[in-house]
Amino acid sequence: MTVQNNDYGANKIQALEGLEAVRKRPGMYIGSTDIKGLHHLVWEVVDNSIDEHLAGHCDRIDMIVHKDQSMTVKDNGRGIPVGLHEKLQKSALEVVMTVLHAGGKFDKDTYKVSGGLHGVGVSCVNALSSYLKAEVHREGKVFTQEYSQGKPTTAVLEVGDSSDTGTYISFKPDATIFETTEFKYDTLAQRLKELAFLNKGLYLYLVDEREIEDDGSFRSESFHSEGGLVEYVQYLDESRTAFLEEPIYVTGKKDEVEVEVAMQYNTGYSENIYSFVNNIATKEGGTHVSGFKRAITREFSKYGNDSGFFSKLKFTVSGEDFREGLTAVVSVKVPEPQFKGQTKGELGNSEVTSIVSQCVGDVLKHYLEENPKKAKQIIDKVVLAATAREAARKARESVQRKNVLAGGGLPGKLSDCTSKDPTESEIFLVEGDSAGGTAKQGRDRHFQAILPLRGKILNVEKALEHKIYDNEEIKNMFTALGVSIEEKDGERVLNLDKLRYHKIVIMTDADVDGSHITTLILTFFFRYMRALVERGHIYIAAPPLYQVKKGKQSMYCWNEDERKAAIEAYTQGSGNDGSVKIQRYKGLGEMNAEQLWDTTMDPVSRILRQVTIDDAMEADRVFSMLMGEEVPPRRDFIERNAKYAKVDI
């Protein structure tokens, strides 16, 4: 590791403001108090350890989830300074832990780059924890301080000797603040896996003391990557067929901005570009992504034109044609990043565009010159992409034009609601005419519309775009929802201006076939109407699996545990369940209209699961794996995750 600066002491800690408002308005500081806000606490602590790694002082981070839902994050960095802070006349450790925006990352000499400039720091984690303990290994000693709700409950104490260095933070989120205090293993593991790829050479370990393996050990995983972004792209594309032996790799530095890019072409049809600034995902992209796209379009366009590959085309090749079937990760390290909005979703530094464009362009130029066969293979795919895009544009315009000429062109099978207010209207996408008929009878026709879908819709993961517009069920969804795909600045965007329903509910049978149909519909939404998912318009209905009856009494159950509890309640522990009748619903069509309304459609009593995208990269990888051509990755995924599968109600 390269040590950039060892002069990291109490005088490097800058205190910017206090903690007073954090507990009163936690959402302003961590976004929300739901499960996402809960995990934001973990990221704040881990980001500090990552910053130590970026500064060249840490190569290992451990994360331990304890049985009581508390969390410990350990690193082997330099350790938070404990000396006296001259201005505040208290230990620098206490300043870092109790003053918002206090830390070494605001001093350019301490951290060259940092992921947390918009972050709120470990002090916010402290404020929102019922208990927190900081343990520092530094200068041959061990120091500790404990806190409750952000306030110290002990002094900074020297408790022993240590030959190691590092910071250990243990905290228990405040149950009076958060809606849930249960950390999700998969969420933690996915972020650590991401960080391992983004920081090659870093070792990360996750231990979950809440789950015991068959051999008696705790559930655990380790994450480490020597290949970095190259391995990341290969991981993301593991269920696709790549046609480059190795991803194209770019690394460069200019004006203190570090650029690292890995890109791979595959035989698929989707474009997947993921971006990071100082290890923080930028979901809305920004200037670094603009620079990457500019380089791709410029270099491939020049190569294709100079080689005469585009001379016979009767239409212009666009930027997105060069990116069809492209998976790329764009990572930059920027000393003073400027983000648009508090979510850090989009990088705004204008100078980064040209830096990334130049770094990527130089590498691509040499690659195309030195690999003419691979270059032609990529250009051939670009030509096919352009041809398919033109066909898709004509097919799409034909569908949308027919809708306009037909005065709205609503599908004949659609049973619309009477309300014209999209904010109160909802549409149920129902499996088959039988269930559709029952749903139509049971609905509240004022605000609930029903669209029956015939059989399993087209698997869009395996189809060219222009083919999807020939599929009757997909055409019906487009026209019923009132959305359209338009071209804007050379990019295809989903126009939601005329969206007719703000709740789109997938309602299928609670069996394997129903789950498959749900996955097909979700794949379609993810690939072609992702904005609907991102804006929270997509839901999945949860019909019950059982009805348990005894005499005139009845109870609906959504899983095995509820079924057993219902039987127990009706037999009052006597074990005599002979008078208890159990009906297993194999499909929505087995319910009458009143039952379907009571259990699945009534807003007062129903269960709806909103579909969200917490991690677009992982969602893309899973959709491609589950619905794509490659069987081995799908089999491996099922075998690997079967033991952890749970029914989510």
C-alpha positions as CSV (number, residue, x, y, z in Angstrom):
1,M,0.0,0.0,0.0
2,T,1.2,3.5,-0.7
3,V,1.2,5.8,2.3
4,Q,0.2,9.3,1.3
5,N,0.4,11.1,4.6
6,N,1.2,10.0,8.1
7,D,0.6,13.3,9.8
8,Y,-2.9,12.5,10.9
9,G,-3.5,13.9,14.3
10,A,-6.0,15.9,16.4
11,N,-5.1,19.1,14.6
12,K,-6.4,17.7,11.3
13,I,-10.0,17.3,12.7
14,Q,-12.2,20.2,11.6
15,A,-15.6,20.6,13.4
16,L,-18.2,22.2,11.2
17,E,-21.5,22.1,13.1
18,G,-23.4,20.4,16.0
19,L,-25.7,17.4,16.2
20,E,-28.8,19.0,17.6
21,A,-31.3,18.5,14.8
22,V,-30.3,14.9,13.8
23,R,-32.6,13.1,16.2
24,K,-35.5,15.5,15.6
25,R,-35.3,15.3,11.8
26,P,-33.4,12.1,11.0
27,G,-34.8,11.9,7.4
28,M,-33.0,15.1,6.5
29,Y,-29.7,13.4,7.3
30,I,-30.0,9.8,6.2
31,G,-32.9,10.0,3.8
32,S,-35.5,8.0,5.7
33,T,-36.1,6.0,8.8
34,D,-37.1,2.8,7.0
35,I,-34.9,-0.2,6.1
36,K,-32.9,2.0,3.6
37,G,-32.1,4.6,6.3
38,L,-31.1,1.8,8.7
39,H,-28.5,0.5,6.3
40,H,-27.4,4.1,5.5
41,L,-26.0,4.0,9.1
42,V,-23.7,1.1,8.1
43,W,-22.6,2.8,4.9
44,E,-21.5,5.9,6.8
45,V,-19.3,3.8,9.1
46,V,-17.9,1.7,6.3
47,D,-17.2,4.7,4.1
48,N,-14.9,6.0,6.8
49,S,-12.9,2.8,6.6
50,I,-12.9,2.9,2.8
51,D,-11.5,6.4,3.0
52,E,-8.6,5.0,5.1
53,H,-8.1,2.4,2.3
54,L,-8.1,5.1,-0.4
55,A,-5.5,7.0,1.6
56,G,-3.3,3.9,1.6
57,H,-3.7,2.9,5.3
58,C,-6.2,0.1,5.4
59,D,-6.5,-3.3,3.6
60,R,-9.0,-5.1,5.8
61,I,-12.6,-4.3,6.9
62,D,-14.7,-6.6,9.0
63,M,-18.5,-6.3,9.5
64,I,-20.2,-8.3,12.2
65,V,-24.0,-8.5,12.8
66,H,-24.8,-9.5,16.3
67,K,-27.8,-11.4,17.6
68,D,-29.3,-8.3,19.2
69,Q,-29.3,-6.5,15.8
70,S,-26.3,-4.4,16.8
71,M,-23.4,-4.0,14.3
72,T,-19.6,-3.8,14.5
73,V,-17.4,-2.5,11.8
74,K,-13.6,-2.9,12.2
75,D,-10.8,-1.6,10.0
76,N,-7.0,-1.8,10.3
77,G,-6.5,1.9,9.3
78,R,-4.6,4.4,11.4
79,G,-7.3,4.8,14.1
80,I,-9.2,8.0,14.8
81,P,-6.9,10.5,16.6
82,V,-7.5,10.7,20.4
83,G,-5.4,13.7,21.3
84,L,-6.7,17.0,22.5
85,H,-8.6,19.1,19.9
86,E,-7.2,22.6,20.5
87,K,-10.3,24.6,19.6
88,L,-12.9,22.4,21.4
89,Q,-10.6,21.4,24.2
90,K,-11.7,17.7,24.2
91,S,-10.4,14.5,22.6
92,A,-10.5,14.5,18.8
93,L,-12.2,11.1,19.1
94,E,-15.1,12.7,21.0
95,V,-15.3,15.5,18.5
96,V,-15.5,13.1,15.6
97,M,-18.2,11.0,17.3
98,T,-20.4,13.9,18.6
99,V,-20.1,16.8,16.2
100,L,-21.7,16.6,12.7
101,H,-19.3,16.9,9.8
102,A,-16.3,16.7,12.0
103,G,-13.5,14.6,10.5
104,G,-10.2,14.3,8.6
105,K,-11.9,14.2,5.2
106,F,-12.4,17.9,5.2
107,D,-8.6,18.4,5.3
108,K,-7.1,17.9,1.8
109,D,-3.7,16.7,3.3
110,T,-5.4,13.9,5.3
111,Y,-7.6,12.4,2.5
112,K,-6.9,13.0,-1.1
113,V,-10.3,11.7,-2.1
114,S,-13.3,10.8,0.0
115,G,-16.7,9.2,-0.5
116,G,-18.4,11.1,2.3
117,L,-18.4,14.8,1.4
118,H,-22.2,14.7,1.2
119,G,-22.3,12.1,4.0
120,V,-23.2,13.0,7.5
121,G,-20.5,11.1,9.2
122,V,-20.2,8.7,12.1
123,S,-21.5,11.3,14.5
124,C,-25.0,11.0,12.8
125,V,-24.8,7.2,13.3
126,N,-24.0,7.9,17.0
127,A,-26.9,10.3,17.3
128,L,-29.3,7.7,15.9
129,S,-28.0,4.8,18.0
130,S,-29.2,3.9,21.5
131,Y,-25.7,2.7,22.2
132,L,-22.4,3.1,20.4
133,K,-18.8,2.2,21.4
134,A,-15.7,3.5,19.6
135,E,-12.5,1.5,20.1
136,V,-9.3,2.9,18.7
137,H,-6.0,1.0,18.3
138,R,-3.3,3.7,17.9
139,E,0.1,4.6,19.1
140,G,0.6,1.2,20.8
141,K,-2.5,1.7,23.0
142,V,-6.3,0.9,23.0
143,F,-8.7,3.7,23.7
144,T,-12.5,3.5,24.1
145,Q,-15.5,5.8,24.6
146,E,-19.1,4.9,24.9
147,Y,-22.2,6.9,23.9
148,S,-26.0,6.9,24.0
149,Q,-28.1,8.8,21.5
150,G,-25.0,10.8,20.5
151,K,-23.9,11.8,24.0
152,P,-20.8,10.4,25.8
153,T,-21.5,8.2,28.7
154,T,-17.8,7.7,29.5
155,A,-14.7,9.7,29.0
156,V,-12.1,8.6,26.5
157,L,-10.3,5.8,28.4
158,E,-7.0,4.1,27.8
159,V,-7.8,0.4,28.4
160,G,-4.8,-1.5,27.2
161,D,-1.9,-2.0,24.8
162,S,-2.0,-3.0,21.2
163,S,0.5,-3.6,18.4
164,D,-2.2,-3.0,15.8
165,T,-3.9,0.1,14.5
166,G,-7.5,0.6,13.5
167,T,-10.9,1.7,14.5
168,Y,-13.8,-0.5,15.7
169,I,-17.3,1.0,15.8
170,S,-20.1,-1.0,17.5
171,F,-23.6,0.5,17.5
172,K,-27.2,-0.5,18.0
173,P,-29.7,1.6,16.0
174,D,-32.3,3.3,18.1
175,A,-35.6,1.4,17.9
176,T,-37.6,4.6,18.7
177,I,-36.2,6.2,15.5
178,F,-36.3,3.4,12.9
179,E,-39.2,1.5,11.6
180,T,-37.1,-1.7,11.7
181,T,-33.8,-2.4,13.3
182,E,-33.2,-5.7,11.5
183,F,-30.2,-5.6,9.1
184,K,-30.6,-7.6,5.8
185,Y,-27.8,-9.9,5.1
186,D,-28.2,-9.7,1.3
187,T,-28.1,-5.9,1.3
188,L,-24.9,-5.9,3.4
189,A,-23.2,-8.7,1.3
190,Q,-24.1,-7.0,-2.0
191,R,-22.5,-3.7,-0.9
192,L,-19.3,-5.4,0.4
193,K,-19.0,-7.4,-2.9
194,E,-19.4,-4.1,-4.8
195,L,-16.7,-2.4,-2.6
196,A,-14.3,-5.4,-3.2
197,F,-14.5,-4.9,-7.0
198,L,-14.1,-1.2,-6.7
199,N,-11.1,-1.5,-4.4
200,K,-8.9,-4.3,-5.7
201,G,-6.7,-5.8,-3.1
202,L,-9.0,-4.8,-0.2
203,Y,-10.2,-7.7,2.0
204,L,-13.8,-7.5,3.4
205,Y,-15.4,-9.9,5.7
206,L,-19.1,-10.3,6.7
207,V,-20.2,-12.4,9.7
208,D,-23.8,-12.8,10.7
209,E,-24.2,-14.2,14.3
210,R,-28.0,-14.4,13.8
211,E,-27.7,-17.4,11.5
212,I,-26.0,-20.7,12.3
213,E,-24.6,-22.9,9.5
214,D,-24.9,-26.7,9.5
215,D,-21.4,-27.0,10.9
216,G,-22.3,-24.8,13.8
217,S,-20.4,-21.7,12.5
218,F,-22.0,-18.3,11.9
219,R,-23.1,-17.5,8.4
220,S,-20.2,-15.6,6.8
221,E,-18.7,-14.5,3.5
222,S,-15.4,-12.9,2.4
223,F,-15.0,-10.5,-0.5
224,H,-11.8,-9.8,-2.3
225,S,-10.8,-9.0,-5.9
226,E,-7.4,-8.8,-7.5
227,G,-8.9,-8.0,-10.9
228,G,-11.1,-5.1,-9.8
229,L,-13.3,-3.6,-12.4
230,V,-12.4,-6.3,-15.0
231,E,-13.7,-9.0,-12.7
232,Y,-16.7,-6.8,-11.9
233,V,-17.8,-6.6,-15.5
234,Q,-17.2,-10.4,-15.9
235,Y,-19.4,-11.0,-12.8
236,L,-22.2,-8.7,-14.1
237,D,-22.0,-10.5,-17.5
238,E,-21.7,-14.0,-16.2
239,S,-25.1,-15.1,-17.6
240,R,-24.5,-13.4,-21.0
241,T,-22.3,-14.5,-23.9
242,A,-19.3,-12.2,-24.2
243,F,-17.4,-11.9,-27.5
244,L,-14.2,-10.4,-26.2
245,E,-11.7,-12.7,-24.5
246,E,-11.1,-10.0,-21.9
247,P,-13.0,-6.8,-21.1
248,I,-11.3,-3.6,-22.4
249,Y,-9.7,-1.9,-19.4
250,V,-8.9,1.8,-19.0
251,T,-6.9,3.6,-16.3
252,G,-5.6,7.1,-16.3
253,K,-5.1,10.2,-14.2
254,K,-5.2,13.9,-15.0
255,D,-5.5,17.0,-12.7
256,E,-5.7,14.7,-9.7
257,V,-8.8,13.0,-11.2
258,E,-8.3,9.2,-11.4
259,V,-10.2,7.3,-14.1
260,E,-10.8,3.5,-14.2
261,V,-13.2,1.8,-16.7
262,A,-13.9,-1.8,-17.7
263,M,-16.2,-2.6,-20.6
264,Q,-17.3,-5.7,-22.3
265,Y,-19.6,-6.4,-25.3
266,N,-22.0,-9.3,-25.2
267,T,-24.6,-10.8,-27.6
268,G,-27.5,-9.3,-25.6
269,Y,-29.6,-6.3,-26.5
270,S,-29.4,-4.2,-23.3
271,E,-27.0,-1.4,-22.4
272,N,-25.7,-1.5,-18.8
273,I,-23.4,1.3,-17.7
274,Y,-22.8,1.7,-14.0
275,S,-20.9,4.5,-12.5
276,F,-19.2,5.5,-9.2
277,V,-17.5,8.5,-7.8
278,N,-15.1,7.8,-4.9
279,N,-16.8,4.4,-4.4
280,I,-20.3,6.0,-4.2
281,A,-22.8,4.8,-6.8
282,T,-24.1,7.6,-9.1
283,K,-27.4,6.1,-10.2
284,E,-28.2,9.1,-12.4
285,G,-24.8,9.2,-14.0
286,G,-23.2,12.6,-14.5
287,T,-20.3,14.1,-16.2
288,H,-18.1,11.0,-15.9
289,V,-20.7,8.9,-17.8
290,S,-21.2,11.7,-20.4
291,G,-17.4,11.6,-21.0
292,F,-17.5,7.8,-21.4
293,K,-20.4,7.8,-23.8
294,R,-18.8,10.6,-25.8
295,A,-15.6,8.6,-26.2
296,I,-17.5,5.4,-27.3
297,T,-19.5,7.3,-29.9
298,R,-16.5,9.3,-31.2
299,E,-14.0,6.4,-31.5
300,F,-16.3,3.7,-32.9
301,S,-18.0,6.2,-35.3
302,K,-14.7,7.3,-36.6
303,Y,-13.4,3.8,-37.0
304,G,-16.7,2.6,-38.7
305,N,-16.7,5.6,-41.1
306,D,-13.0,5.4,-42.0
307,S,-13.4,1.6,-42.7
308,G,-16.5,2.1,-44.8
309,F,-18.7,-0.1,-42.6
310,F,-21.5,2.5,-42.5
311,S,-21.5,3.5,-46.1
312,K,-24.5,1.4,-47.2
313,L,-26.8,2.3,-44.3
314,K,-29.8,4.4,-45.2
315,F,-30.1,5.9,-41.7
316,T,-27.7,7.4,-39.2
317,V,-26.0,5.3,-36.5
318,S,-26.8,6.9,-33.1
319,G,-24.8,6.8,-29.9
320,E,-27.0,4.2,-28.3
321,D,-26.3,1.8,-31.2
322,F,-22.7,1.8,-30.1
323,R,-23.7,0.8,-26.6
324,E,-26.1,-2.1,-27.4
325,G,-24.9,-5.2,-25.6
326,L,-22.4,-3.2,-23.7
327,T,-21.7,-3.7,-20.0
328,A,-19.4,-1.1,-18.4
329,V,-18.3,0.1,-15.0
330,V,-17.0,3.7,-14.9
331,S,-15.3,4.6,-11.7
332,V,-13.6,8.0,-11.0
333,K,-11.8,9.4,-7.9
334,V,-12.4,13.1,-7.7
335,P,-10.7,15.2,-4.9
336,E,-13.7,17.7,-4.6
337,P,-16.7,16.1,-6.2
338,Q,-19.8,18.2,-6.8
339,F,-23.0,16.3,-6.7
340,K,-26.5,17.4,-7.9
341,G,-28.9,16.9,-5.0
342,Q,-28.4,15.4,-1.6
343,T,-28.6,11.8,-2.9
344,K,-25.2,12.0,-4.7
345,G,-27.1,10.6,-7.7
346,E,-25.3,12.6,-10.4
347,L,-21.8,14.0,-10.6
348,G,-21.7,17.7,-11.7
349,N,-18.0,18.4,-12.1
350,S,-17.8,19.7,-15.7
351,E,-14.0,19.1,-16.1
352,V,-14.5,15.4,-15.5
353,T,-16.3,14.9,-18.9
354,S,-13.2,15.7,-21.0
355,I,-10.8,13.8,-18.7
356,V,-12.8,10.6,-18.9
357,S,-13.5,11.1,-22.6
358,Q,-9.7,11.5,-23.3
359,C,-8.6,8.6,-21.1
360,V,-11.2,6.2,-22.6
361,G,-10.7,7.5,-26.2
362,D,-7.0,6.9,-26.1
363,V,-7.3,3.3,-25.0
364,L,-10.2,2.6,-27.5
365,K,-8.2,4.1,-30.4
366,H,-5.3,1.7,-29.8
367,Y,-7.6,-1.2,-29.1
368,L,-9.4,-0.8,-32.5
369,E,-6.1,-0.4,-34.4
370,E,-4.5,-3.4,-32.7
371,N,-7.5,-5.8,-32.8
372,P,-9.1,-5.4,-36.3
373,K,-11.1,-8.7,-36.1
374,K,-12.6,-7.8,-32.7
375,A,-13.2,-4.2,-34.0
376,K,-15.2,-5.6,-37.0
377,Q,-17.2,-7.9,-34.7
378,I,-18.2,-4.9,-32.6
379,I,-19.0,-2.8,-35.6
380,D,-21.1,-5.6,-37.1
381,K,-23.1,-5.7,-33.9
382,V,-23.5,-1.9,-34.0
383,V,-24.9,-2.1,-37.6
384,L,-27.3,-4.8,-36.5
385,A,-28.3,-2.6,-33.5
386,A,-28.9,0.4,-35.7
387,T,-31.0,-1.7,-38.1
388,A,-33.0,-3.2,-35.3
389,R,-33.5,0.2,-33.7
390,E,-34.9,1.6,-36.9
391,A,-37.2,-1.4,-37.2
392,A,-38.3,-0.9,-33.6
393,R,-38.9,2.8,-34.1
394,K,-41.2,2.0,-37.0
395,A,-43.0,-0.7,-35.1
396,R,-43.3,1.5,-32.0
397,E,-44.6,4.5,-34.1
398,S,-47.1,2.2,-35.8
399,V,-48.5,1.0,-32.5
400,Q,-48.6,4.5,-31.0
401,R,-50.1,6.0,-34.2
402,K,-52.9,3.5,-34.2
403,N,-53.7,4.4,-30.7
404,V,-54.0,8.0,-31.6
405,L,-56.1,7.3,-34.7
406,A,-58.4,5.0,-32.6
407,G,-59.1,7.8,-30.2
408,G,-57.1,6.2,-27.4
409,G,-57.1,2.7,-28.7
410,L,-57.7,1.0,-25.4
411,P,-57.6,-2.8,-25.5
412,G,-60.9,-4.5,-25.9
413,K,-60.2,-6.7,-22.9
414,L,-59.6,-3.8,-20.6
415,S,-62.3,-3.2,-18.1
416,D,-61.5,0.5,-17.3
417,C,-62.4,2.4,-14.1
418,T,-64.7,5.4,-14.2
419,S,-62.2,7.8,-12.5
420,K,-60.0,9.9,-14.8
421,D,-57.7,10.9,-12.0
422,P,-54.5,8.8,-12.4
423,T,-53.4,9.5,-8.8
424,E,-56.4,7.5,-7.4
425,S,-56.7,4.9,-10.3
426,E,-55.1,1.5,-10.3
427,I,-54.9,-1.3,-12.9
428,F,-54.6,-5.0,-12.1
429,L,-52.7,-7.1,-14.7
430,V,-54.4,-10.5,-14.2
431,E,-53.4,-13.9,-15.4
432,G,-56.1,-15.3,-17.7
433,D,-59.7,-14.6,-18.6
434,S,-61.1,-16.6,-15.7
435,A,-59.4,-14.7,-13.0
436,G,-59.9,-11.6,-15.0
437,G,-63.7,-12.2,-14.9
438,T,-63.7,-12.7,-11.1
439,A,-61.6,-9.6,-10.6
440,K,-63.9,-7.6,-12.8
441,Q,-66.9,-8.7,-10.7
442,G,-65.1,-8.1,-7.4
443,R,-63.5,-4.7,-8.0
444,D,-64.5,-1.2,-7.1
445,R,-65.1,0.0,-10.6
446,H,-64.7,3.7,-9.6
447,F,-60.9,3.4,-9.3
448,Q,-59.9,-0.2,-10.3
449,A,-59.3,-1.3,-13.8
450,I,-58.7,-4.9,-14.9
451,L,-56.6,-6.1,-17.8
452,P,-56.5,-9.9,-18.3
453,L,-53.3,-11.2,-19.9
454,R,-53.5,-14.4,-22.0
455,G,-50.9,-16.9,-20.9
456,K,-47.2,-16.1,-20.5
457,I,-46.1,-12.9,-22.2
458,L,-43.0,-12.7,-24.4
459,N,-39.7,-13.1,-22.6
460,V,-38.2,-9.7,-23.7
461,E,-34.7,-10.8,-22.4
462,K,-34.4,-13.0,-25.5
463,A,-36.2,-10.9,-28.1
464,L,-35.1,-8.0,-30.4
465,E,-37.0,-4.8,-29.5
466,H,-39.0,-4.6,-32.7
467,K,-40.4,-8.1,-32.0
468,I,-42.0,-7.0,-28.7
469,Y,-44.4,-4.6,-30.5
470,D,-45.8,-7.6,-32.3
471,N,-46.8,-9.2,-29.0
472,E,-50.5,-8.6,-28.3
473,E,-50.2,-8.7,-24.5
474,I,-47.3,-6.2,-24.5
475,K,-49.1,-3.9,-27.0
476,N,-52.1,-4.0,-24.7
477,M,-50.0,-3.0,-21.7
478,F,-48.5,0.0,-23.6
479,T,-51.9,1.2,-24.7
480,A,-53.8,0.6,-21.5
481,L,-51.2,2.4,-19.4
482,G,-51.0,5.3,-21.8
483,V,-47.2,5.5,-21.9
484,S,-45.0,5.9,-24.9
485,I,-41.3,5.5,-25.8
486,E,-39.9,8.6,-27.5
487,E,-36.5,9.7,-28.7
488,K,-34.9,12.6,-26.9
489,D,-31.3,13.9,-27.6
490,G,-30.5,10.6,-29.3
491,E,-31.8,8.5,-26.3
492,R,-35.0,6.6,-25.9
493,V,-37.0,7.7,-22.9
494,L,-40.3,6.6,-21.4
495,N,-42.9,9.4,-21.5
496,L,-45.2,9.1,-18.5
497,D,-47.1,12.3,-19.1
498,K,-50.3,10.4,-20.0
499,L,-49.9,7.6,-17.5
500,R,-53.5,6.6,-16.7
501,Y,-52.9,4.7,-13.4
502,H,-50.4,5.4,-10.6
503,K,-50.8,1.9,-9.2
504,I,-50.0,-1.0,-11.6
505,V,-50.6,-4.2,-9.8
506,I,-49.5,-7.6,-11.0
507,M,-52.0,-10.2,-9.8
508,T,-51.2,-13.8,-10.6
509,D,-51.8,-17.2,-9.1
510,A,-49.8,-18.1,-6.0
511,D,-48.1,-21.0,-7.7
512,V,-45.0,-21.6,-9.8
513,D,-46.7,-20.6,-13.1
514,G,-47.9,-17.5,-11.5
515,S,-44.4,-16.6,-10.2
516,H,-43.0,-17.2,-13.7
517,I,-45.6,-14.9,-15.3
518,T,-44.9,-12.2,-12.6
519,T,-41.1,-12.5,-13.5
520,L,-41.8,-12.1,-17.2
521,I,-43.9,-9.0,-16.6
522,L,-41.3,-7.6,-14.2
523,T,-38.5,-8.3,-16.8
524,F,-40.6,-6.3,-19.4
525,F,-41.0,-3.4,-17.0
526,F,-37.4,-3.4,-16.0
527,R,-36.1,-3.4,-19.6
528,Y,-38.6,-1.2,-21.3
529,M,-40.5,0.8,-18.6
530,R,-38.0,1.1,-15.8
531,A,-39.1,4.6,-14.9
532,L,-42.4,3.1,-13.7
533,V,-40.4,0.9,-11.3
534,E,-38.1,3.7,-10.2
535,R,-41.0,6.0,-9.4
536,G,-42.8,3.4,-7.3
537,H,-45.8,2.6,-9.6
538,I,-45.4,-1.2,-9.8
539,Y,-46.9,-3.5,-7.2
540,I,-47.4,-7.2,-6.7
541,A,-50.6,-8.5,-5.2
542,A,-50.4,-11.2,-2.5
543,P,-53.5,-13.5,-2.7
544,P,-53.8,-15.9,0.3
545,L,-52.7,-19.6,0.0
546,Y,-55.3,-21.0,2.4
547,Q,-58.7,-20.5,3.9
548,V,-59.2,-22.2,7.3
549,K,-62.8,-22.8,8.3
550,K,-64.6,-24.0,11.4
551,G,-68.3,-23.7,11.3
552,K,-69.2,-20.2,10.4
553,Q,-65.7,-18.9,11.3
554,S,-63.0,-18.5,8.7
555,M,-59.5,-17.2,8.5
556,Y,-57.3,-16.5,5.4
557,C,-53.6,-17.5,5.6
558,W,-50.7,-16.4,3.4
559,N,-48.1,-19.0,4.5
560,E,-47.7,-22.2,6.4
561,D,-47.1,-20.6,9.8
562,E,-50.3,-18.7,9.5
563,R,-52.2,-21.9,8.5
564,K,-50.8,-23.7,11.5
565,A,-51.7,-20.8,13.8
566,A,-55.2,-20.7,12.5
567,I,-55.7,-24.4,13.1
568,E,-54.3,-24.0,16.6
569,A,-56.6,-21.1,17.3
570,Y,-59.7,-23.0,16.2
571,T,-58.8,-26.2,18.1
572,Q,-57.5,-24.2,21.1
573,G,-54.6,-26.6,21.4
574,S,-56.8,-29.7,21.7
575,G,-55.1,-31.3,18.7
576,N,-58.6,-32.3,17.3
577,D,-58.7,-30.6,14.0
578,G,-61.3,-32.9,12.4
579,S,-63.9,-30.1,12.3
580,V,-61.5,-27.7,10.8
581,K,-61.6,-27.5,7.0
582,I,-58.7,-26.2,4.9
583,Q,-59.0,-24.9,1.4
584,R,-55.8,-24.5,-0.6
585,Y,-56.2,-21.9,-3.3
586,K,-54.4,-23.1,-6.5
587,G,-55.5,-20.0,-8.4
588,L,-57.4,-16.8,-8.3
589,G,-60.2,-18.4,-10.3
590,E,-61.0,-20.6,-7.3
591,M,-62.1,-17.6,-5.3
592,N,-65.4,-15.9,-5.7
593,A,-65.6,-12.2,-6.4
594,E,-66.3,-11.3,-2.8
595,Q,-63.3,-13.4,-1.5
596,L,-61.0,-11.9,-4.1
597,W,-62.0,-8.4,-3.0
598,D,-61.7,-9.1,0.7
599,T,-58.3,-10.7,0.5
600,T,-56.5,-9.2,-2.5
601,M,-58.1,-6.1,-3.8
602,D,-59.7,-4.2,-0.9
603,P,-57.2,-1.3,0.0
604,V,-58.2,-1.7,3.6
605,S,-57.3,-5.3,4.0
606,R,-55.1,-6.4,1.1
607,I,-51.3,-6.9,1.0
608,L,-49.5,-5.2,-1.8
609,R,-45.7,-5.4,-2.2
610,Q,-44.2,-2.4,-3.9
611,V,-41.4,-3.2,-6.4
612,T,-38.3,-1.1,-5.9
613,I,-34.8,-1.1,-7.4
614,D,-32.3,-0.7,-4.5
615,D,-29.4,-2.0,-6.7
616,A,-29.9,-1.6,-10.5
617,M,-26.7,-3.6,-11.2
618,E,-27.7,-6.6,-9.2
619,A,-31.3,-6.4,-10.6
620,D,-29.9,-6.4,-14.1
621,R,-27.6,-9.3,-13.4
622,V,-30.4,-11.4,-11.8
623,F,-33.0,-10.7,-14.6
624,S,-30.4,-11.6,-17.2
625,M,-29.5,-14.8,-15.3
626,L,-33.1,-15.9,-14.6
627,M,-34.5,-15.0,-18.0
628,G,-31.5,-15.2,-20.4
629,E,-30.1,-18.0,-22.5
630,E,-27.3,-19.3,-20.2
631,V,-28.5,-22.2,-18.0
632,P,-25.4,-22.9,-15.7
633,P,-25.5,-19.5,-13.9
634,R,-29.2,-19.9,-13.3
635,R,-28.7,-23.4,-11.8
636,D,-25.8,-22.2,-9.7
637,F,-27.9,-19.3,-8.4
638,I,-30.8,-21.6,-7.4
639,E,-28.6,-24.1,-5.7
640,R,-26.6,-21.4,-3.9
641,N,-29.7,-19.5,-2.6
642,A,-32.2,-22.3,-2.0
643,K,-31.3,-22.8,1.6
644,Y,-31.8,-19.1,2.4
645,A,-35.1,-18.8,0.5
646,K,-38.0,-17.3,2.5
647,V,-41.6,-16.5,1.7
648,D,-41.9,-12.7,1.6
649,I,-45.3,-11.5,2.5
